[in-house]
């Protein structure tokens, strides 16, 4: 069995105790972290003592992703040549040699405020480029997973009150179409195999007592290519981490693969 987890940690240095707790509880093989909010040099070296190595793509103050792998996992660090994808620190791309599996860790641009044409256009371009990457991998018959914070409300029931989000960059129709185009390239959103829209959320805003009122959104996902889909045994949402002290506004999610 292989456990792959994803968590928008919203500052790795602030949530370090929670991250250690999660790793000790779940014992994942791979952890995809988003919004680490630090440079490569400032990323804390807590993982070595836990038996992990790290691939870090950091950026000062905002953005940033990191992928933790158990030390025994043989991997190759891959890269993208698309300028839109490389412009900000929002992805890791690795190949797990023994599993013949490629993994893309993504932190999709938020795109707000939607009135800011530059920010919104960048989000659309970013998603379009991710679709190109997915189509290329599918055409090459690669086994792969794209996991992380997609900042997209795919279905109107993936939020408590969708009307509030229709004019937001997370619920905008063009954004939702781009996300579905990524799926139509040949991927399946794993959560849809186990839960109906509205049954699971992954994000609760810090404002307006969103957690206390369960006013959440589902914006964190794992997308899997066809062959990998057959190995999926479960998807899990560690909702309790949102109610802990100094939480991220996202919760960890993880999948169990029979490989």
Residue pairs with C-beta under 8 A, 6 or more apart in sequence:
1 233
1 256
1 257
1 258
1 259
2 29
2 30
2 99
2 256
2 257
2 259
3 26
3 27
3 28
3 29
3 30
3 254
3 255
3 256
3 257
4 28
4 29
4 30
4 31
4 32
4 103
4 145
4 147
4 222
4 254
4 255
4 257
5 22
5 26
5 28
5 30
5 31
5 32
5 252
5 253
5 254
5 255
6 31
6 32
6 33
6 34
6 105
6 147
6 148
6 149
6 220
6 222
6 252
6 253
6 254
7 19
7 22
7 31
7 32
7 33
7 34
7 248
7 250
7 251
7 252
7 253
8 33
8 34
8 35
8 107
8 148
8 149
8 203
8 220
8 248
8 249
8 250
9 15
9 19
9 33
9 34
9 35
9 36
9 248
9 250
10 35
10 37
10 248
10 249
10 250
11 35
11 36
11 37
11 38
11 248
12 19
12 33
12 36
12 37
12 38
12 43
12 44
12 66
13 37
13 38
13 42
13 44
14 246
15 246
15 247
15 248
16 44
16 46
18 241
18 244
18 246
18 247
18 248
19 33
19 46
20 46
20 50
22 238
22 241
22 252
23 31
23 50
23 52
23 68
24 50
25 238
26 238
26 252
26 254
28 68
28 254
29 69
29 70
29 73
30 67
30 68
30 69
30 70
30 73
30 96
30 103
31 52
31 67
31 68
32 65
32 67
32 92
32 103
32 105
32 147
32 148
33 65
33 66
33 67
33 68
33 105
34 64
34 65
34 105
34 106
34 107
34 148
34 149
35 62
35 63
35 64
35 65
35 107
35 149
36 43
36 56
36 58
36 64
36 65
36 66
37 61
37 62
37 63
37 64
38 58
38 60
38 64
39 58
39 59
39 60
39 64
40 56
40 57
40 58
41 58
42 58
42 60
43 54
43 56
43 58
43 66
47 53
47 54
47 68
51 70
51 71
52 68
52 69
52 70
52 71
53 68
53 69
53 70
53 71
54 66
54 67
54 68
54 69
55 66
55 67
55 69
55 75
55 77
55 92
55 94
56 64
56 65
56 66
57 64
57 65
57 66
57 89
57 90
57 91
57 92
58 64
58 66
58 89
59 88
59 89
63 88
63 89
63 90
63 107
64 89
64 107
65 89
65 90
65 91
65 92
65 105
65 106
65 107
65 148
66 92
66 105
67 92
67 94
67 103
67 105
69 75
69 94
69 96
73 96
73 98
74 96
74 97
74 98
75 94
75 95
75 96
75 97
76 94
76 95
76 97
77 92
77 93
77 94
78 93
78 94
78 95
78 102
79 93
80 86
80 91
80 93
80 133
82 129
82 132
82 133
84 122
84 125
84 126
84 128
84 129
85 91
85 126
85 129
85 130
85 133
87 122
88 109
90 106
90 107
90 108
90 109
90 126
91 104
91 105
91 106
91 107
92 103
92 104
92 105
93 102
93 103
93 104
93 105
94 102
94 103
94 105
95 101
95 102
95 103
96 102
96 103
99 259
100 143
101 143
101 144
101 145
101 228
101 259
102 137
102 142
102 143
102 144
102 145
103 144
103 145
103 146
103 147
104 133
104 144
104 145
104 146
104 147
104 148
105 147
105 148
106 130
106 146
106 147
106 148
106 149
106 150
107 148
107 149
108 123
108 126
108 127
108 130
108 148
108 149
108 150
108 151
108 152
109 119
109 122
109 123
109 126
109 151
110 119
110 123
110 151
110 169
110 170
111 119
111 120
111 122
111 123
111 124
111 151
111 169
111 170
111 172
111 175
112 119
112 120
112 168
112 169
112 170
113 119
113 169
114 120
114 167
114 168
114 169
114 172
119 169
120 169
120 172
123 151
123 169
123 175
124 174
124 175
124 178
127 152
127 175
127 178
127 179
127 181
127 182
128 178
128 181
130 146
130 182
131 178
131 181
131 182
131 185
134 146
134 182
134 185
134 186
134 187
134 223
135 185
135 186
137 144
137 225
138 185
138 186
138 187
138 225
142 225
143 225
143 227
143 228
144 224
144 225
144 228
145 222
145 223
145 224
145 225
145 228
145 255
146 182
146 187
146 222
146 223
147 221
147 222
147 223
147 255
148 220
148 221
149 219
149 220
149 250
150 179
150 219
150 220
150 221
151 169
151 170
151 219
152 170
152 175
152 176
152 178
152 179
152 219
153 159
153 162
153 165
153 170
153 171
153 176
153 217
153 218
153 219
154 176
154 179
154 180
154 189
154 197
154 218
154 221
155 197
155 198
155 218
156 162
156 197
157 196
157 197
157 198
158 197
158 198
158 201
158 217
158 218
158 219
159 165
159 171
159 201
159 216
159 217
159 218
160 213
160 214
160 215
160 216
161 215
162 171
165 171
165 217
166 172
166 173
169 175
170 217
170 219
182 223
183 189
183 223
186 225
186 226
187 223
187 224
187 225
188 223
188 224
188 226
188 229
189 221
189 222
189 223
190 221
190 222
190 223
190 224
190 229
190 232
190 235
190 255
191 200
191 218
191 221
191 222
191 235
193 229
193 232
193 235
194 234
194 235
195 235
197 218
200 218
200 237
201 214
201 216
201 217
201 218
201 237
201 239
202 216
202 217
202 218
202 219
202 220
202 237
202 250
202 251
202 253
203 216
203 217
203 218
203 219
203 220
203 249
203 250
203 251
204 210
204 211
204 214
204 215
204 216
204 217
204 242
204 249
205 215
205 249
206 249
208 215
209 215
210 216
211 242
211 243
220 250
220 251
220 253
222 235
222 253
222 255
224 232
228 257
231 257
231 258
231 259
232 255
232 256
232 257
232 258
233 255
233 256
233 257
233 258
234 255
234 256
235 253
235 254
235 255
235 256
236 253
236 254
236 255
236 256
237 251
237 252
237 253
238 251
238 252
238 253
238 254
239 251
240 251
241 247
241 248
241 251
241 252
242 248
242 249
242 250
242 251
